[in-house]
Amino acid sequence: MLDKQQLHHLVDQLPESELTAAARYLEFLLSHEAPVDPEMLARIDHARAHPSPGISHDDVLREFGL
């Protein structure tokens, strides 16, 4: 599990161009009323470990006749 010191280290490594996005995300987490439950975290971890191949750009264009 990540502790605050490790999180500070990650933030220190961010390029200046990503600070606004990181701040917005942290503000979102602080304003979010319901914490993310362990089941949801497990689902997120599973999705990251087994990413979907997705749909190629060409397939999307073909599907829409473009």
Contacts in CASP RR format, 6 or more apart in sequence:
PFRMAT RR
TARGET T0000
AUTHOR 0000-0000-0000
METHOD contacts of the structure
MODEL  1
MLDKQQLHHLVDQLPESELTAAARYLEFLLSHEAPVDPEMLARIDHARAH
PSPGISHDDVLREFGL
11 22 0 8 1.000
14 22 0 8 1.000
36 44 0 8 1.000
END
